[in-house]
Amino acid sequence: MKLAIIGSGYVGLVTGTCLARFGNAVACVDTDERKIEMLNGGKVPFYEPGLSEMMTRNMAEGRLSFSPRLAPALDGAEACFICVGTPSAADGSADLKFVESASRDIGRFMEGALLVIVKSTVPVGTNVKVEAWVTEELKKRGLDVLPDMASNPEFLREGAAVRDFVEPDRVVVGANAPEVVSKMRELYSFLEPEKVLFMDIASAEMTKYAANAMLATRISFMNEMANICERVGANVDSVRNAMALDTRIGSKFLYAGCGYGGSCFPKDVRAIRDFAAASGYVSQILTAVDEVNRRQKEVLYEKLAARFSDGDGLRGRTVAIWGLAFKPKTSDTREAPAQTLIRRLLEAGVRVQAHDPRAIEETREVLGDHQGLLYVYDPYDAVNGADALVVATEWDIYKQPDFERIRRLLREPVIVDGRNLYSLSEMKRRGFHYYSIGRPSV
């Protein structure tokens, strides 16, 4: 099948590369010519395990191409995916300006029958708007043709996106016409048929938000439990282990930490809350989920401030931070807890020495080069001369460090662990002042 994909960011690039792997001819389009130049040079503009190798192989075999121009990509295409971003607007709603722009471009350049597949995360009712935007542009050209429409939301986990696409738990497709169902079955014929779930378009749009909102709710719930545990002398690890053995609850997304970030959970929780309000329903749970997460990102700073409350407090001290990405196996720093911590520390007059195996440049783009912020490329260089070490992302390289070396490099043996990586008894045995989430301090 010949396919066009609008948007060569995270979702578009993974989608295009994986579909090309199964023999489709895929043309990815993006208005960012610098990104297109990078992709044509075989470079992926973000880190995702396995993606670069698959992309370059498909390019070499002629199934995958990149261009800033949509018209050639649509020439002969049977389907066009919309994979552009839907960032949060100032009020928390989903900003659809890129979706509208892509839709209108499709209407300006399509010539015949075309299936338009919306893969961007969009509020319920957006597919209706997309069809209207495409149709409006077609009418301006005097063309008597209408697009077919499908909703195909993505469920890709950063750090495991390639595997999630080729071996998904399920694929959700919203389709209101038999011919669209047939076309989407053909597109996903590399999967077992029962893994492709067909439903109406509105339900498909809603499914993406409902799934992310549930996962975010579990995280915020456990962070609430962790905060209570700290205050009453309980250990959240013991609580979580007992909860996870309840088959009604299970173990996934029950780990306490310093808050969630990324491109999905924060904006999707706000977006569903917003379009629910627009429909006349106020979601108290999702409002609380978002607020708990915002509050949880302050916990690391508060633990440091409490530890160094004497004299001038934190001012003039140096803090090492391990982990800048919002989670491991990605370079994505959007709404990462480390950014909240760094901003608070800089405001308090603290020097920050930060390390991450993949996300240093991305963090620099957001926070810039600050006099009090030093980016280092070796984790122990970050620790050298610091008054405390903070772990903000659970990268594998941080899980079994050389603790004796850390003790020698730190001015004071203080570790604040936002991901509960280390054993309480081990930290006590090694003589650290150790502060984690929802567990007793040692």
Secondary structure, DSSP 4 states (H G I P E B T S, - for coil): -EEEEE--SHHHHHHHHHHHHTT-EEEEE-S-HHHHHHHHTT--SS--TTHHHHHHHHHHTTSEEEES-HHHHHTT-SEEEE-----B-TTSSB--HHHHHHHHHHHHH--S--EEEE-S---TTHHHHHHHHHHHHHHHTT-----EEEE----PPTTSHHHHHHS-S-EEEEESSHHHHHHHHHHTTTS-GGGEEEE-HHHHHHHHHHHHHHHHHHHHHHHHHHHHHHHHT--HHHHHHHHHTSTTT-STT----S---SSSHHHHHHHHHHHHHHTT---HHHHHHHHHHHHHTTHHHHHHHHHT-STTTTTT-EEEEE--SSSTT----TT-HHHHHHHHHHHTT-EEEEE-SS-HHHHHHHH---TTEEEESSHHHHHTT-SEEEE-S--GGGTS--HHHHHHHSSS-EEEETT--S-HHHHHHTT-EEE-SSS---
